[in-house]
């Protein structure tokens, strides 16, 4: 079961930032069912294969074949990657992520190979 932790950054505006943590290896999950501004995504790929992290502007993980809401980022086997959005990236419906074996469309191969953390601000908190 994933966890959400809220903390207040040291920035002058003191906007509450939430951190989603998959708390283990998964193939995908909903992070938020409400609009969010993503600040950073951290991904660890525990599989022996190259995978793509795909982010979707949705309240639930879409079916295989769905096109992600942003350019997928390749995560080579064994890598840990940080994807930062200094100005924030708006997901106006919600936020879901998945590990995909294909770049252009969602293809979950059944392997639970990603550990994911996401720092985000709930839309309307700014």
C-alpha positions in Angstrom: 0.0 0.0 0.0 1.4 3.4 -1.0 1.7 6.2 1.5 1.3 10.0 1.3 3.3 12.2 3.6 2.8 16.0 3.8 5.6 18.4 4.6 6.2 22.1 4.3 9.3 23.1 2.3 11.6 25.8 3.5 10.6 28.1 0.6 9.2 31.5 1.6 5.7 30.7 0.4 5.4 27.5 2.6 3.2 25.6 0.1 2.4 22.2 1.5 4.1 19.5 -0.5 2.9 15.9 -0.4 5.1 12.9 -1.1 3.7 9.7 -2.6 5.8 6.6 -2.0 4.9 3.3 -3.6 6.4 1.5 -0.5 7.8 -1.3 -2.6 7.9 -2.5 -6.2 4.8 -2.0 -8.3 3.9 -1.8 -12.0 1.7 1.2 -11.7 -0.8 3.0 -9.4 -2.9 6.2 -8.9 -1.0 8.9 -7.0 -3.9 11.4 -6.8 -7.5 11.4 -7.8 -7.6 15.2 -7.7 -5.6 17.8 -9.7 -1.9 18.2 -8.7 1.2 20.0 -9.7 4.1 17.6 -9.8 7.5 18.9 -8.6 9.7 15.8 -8.8 9.5 12.1 -9.6 12.1 9.5 -8.4 12.1 6.0 -9.9 14.2 2.9 -9.2 14.1 0.1 -11.8 14.7 -3.2 -10.1 14.2 -5.3 -13.3 16.8 -6.7 -15.5 15.2 -4.9 -18.5 14.8 -1.4 -19.8 11.5 0.1 -18.8 9.7 3.5 -19.3 8.0 5.5 -16.6 4.8 6.9 -18.0 2.7 9.5 -16.3 -1.0 9.9 -17.0 -3.4 12.8 -16.3 -6.1 10.5 -14.9 -7.8 9.4 -11.7 -7.2 5.7 -12.4 -4.6 3.8 -14.3 -5.7 3.5 -18.0 -5.9 0.3 -20.0 -2.9 -1.0 -22.0 -2.5 1.0 -25.2 -3.2 4.4 -23.6 -0.8 7.2 -24.6 0.9 8.9 -21.6 0.3 12.6 -20.8 4.0 13.5 -21.2 7.0 12.1 -22.9 8.0 8.8 -21.3 11.4 8.6 -19.6 13.5 5.5 -20.2 14.8 3.9 -17.0 17.5 1.3 -17.8 17.9 -1.8 -15.7 19.1 -1.2 -12.2 19.0 2.6 -12.5 17.6 5.2 -10.1 16.4 8.4 -11.9 15.1 11.7 -10.7 12.8 13.8 -12.9 12.5 17.4 -11.7 9.9 20.0 -12.8 11.2 23.2 -11.1 8.2 25.2 -12.2 5.8 22.3 -11.6 3.9 20.1 -14.1 0.1 20.3 -13.9 -2.0 17.2 -14.0 -5.5 18.8 -14.1 -7.5 15.6 -13.5 -5.3 13.4 -11.3 -2.0 11.5 -11.5 -1.2 7.9 -12.3 2.1 6.3 -13.2 3.1 2.9 -14.7 6.2 0.9 -15.7 5.9 0.1 -19.4 7.9 -2.1 -21.7 7.1 0.1 -24.6 7.7 3.8 -25.0 4.8 5.2 -27.0 1.8 3.4 -25.3 1.2 1.8 -22.0 2.2 -1.9 -21.9 2.5 -3.4 -18.5 4.1 -6.7 -18.7 3.0 -7.9 -15.3 6.4 -7.3 -13.7 6.4 -5.3 -10.5 9.7 -3.6 -11.0 9.5 0.2 -10.1 9.8 1.8 -6.7 8.4 5.4 -7.2 8.2 8.6 -5.1 6.4 11.7 -6.3 6.6 15.2 -4.7 3.5 17.2 -5.6 1.3 20.1 -4.6 -2.5 19.7 -4.5 -4.0 22.1 -7.1 -5.5 25.1 -5.3 -2.9 25.0 -2.5 -0.7 27.6 -4.2 
